[in-house]
């Protein structure tokens, strides 16, 4: 699979200075963590789940979470588990399994992990891992022990994606202790932890809050403070950190064709850019775009998504610009190892080699999986190309 792999090769050549690289579910963890992109959640109760997964893969989705937790009621869990087993068997019997997204199951209890792995049988080869809810040190260790045992029993590499959403992480008097406990736990199981996910909806719930569609998570100060502390301890660029993904965007409009067909023309004219901008605002995505930009500025990569219409925007804004790529390459040239300051090739900034090295390394890692846009290609063109036909 590859990002933007659902668009025609000649269109990719027009858009990209360096095309996104191919990767598989067996790729190194560092590649998969960077490549998660817009992780689309789906209730595990959907009767045509296998068809849904194939459809979303054809629209550019590369990671999905099949949820047995908050998206379904307590009474639906048994039926949802049975449905998952059936749907995985269905998928395993179809051709082109290598083109499926990375698939994760969000469980409620540790005991579900070995049970589901055993029930999936040979179809477990389609599973990349589990999402672990309300993760703390106390709750997390049993989940990770269960995952390790299931991996050993199945012979299948399985990753964990803990969700940081517990009240202990939110409240001032317990935040530091909770964060340190989470750090101890994920550090101990570092090889198993692919990424950490933020459960901002649960944070808001603790105070009876819900952000409006024109507000980002960073406008809600109690939430922004938690994100900052999570990145502070768990998102460091010194080799001790993890990939931390952006919070869910809750708003969408149910329309099969979200944007006007005439906006698919290329090259884009000025009027088309303005039309698309207005269309984004009309469809409540202006706030999403601002939040994605703030995710990046605050050290987050990828995003939890609950609607397919969010996926193209997340991926378009994940592509590395030609300017970013040029700066990162200049900073990391071997002859720059001693440090110093140099003028950007775009002549609009100074690049300080030592302070900007970690940024440059992360930028090239993102370029590997999302590609580098051509010099004259911007977000609008990338978004339009990623929209479903």
Secondary structure, DSSP 8 states (H G I E B T S, - for coil): --TTTTS-HHHHHHHEEE------TTS-HHHHHHH--EEEEEETT-TTHHHHHHHHHHTT--EEEEESSTTS-GGGHHHHHHHHHHHHHHHHTSS-GGGS-EEEEEESSTHHHHHHHHHHGGGGGGEEEEEESS--HHHHHHHHHHHHHHHHHHT---EEEEEE--HHHHSHHHHHHHHHHHHHHHHHTGGGB--EEE-HHHHHHTTT----TT--GGGSHHHHHHHHHHHHHHS-TTTT---EEEEEE------SS-S-GGGG-SS--HHHHHHHHHHHHHTT-HHHHHHHHHHHHTT--SEEESSGGGHHHHHHTTSB-HHHHHHHHHHT-GGGTT--EEE-TTSS-EEETTTTHHHHHHHHHHHHHH-EE-TT--HHHHHHHHS--
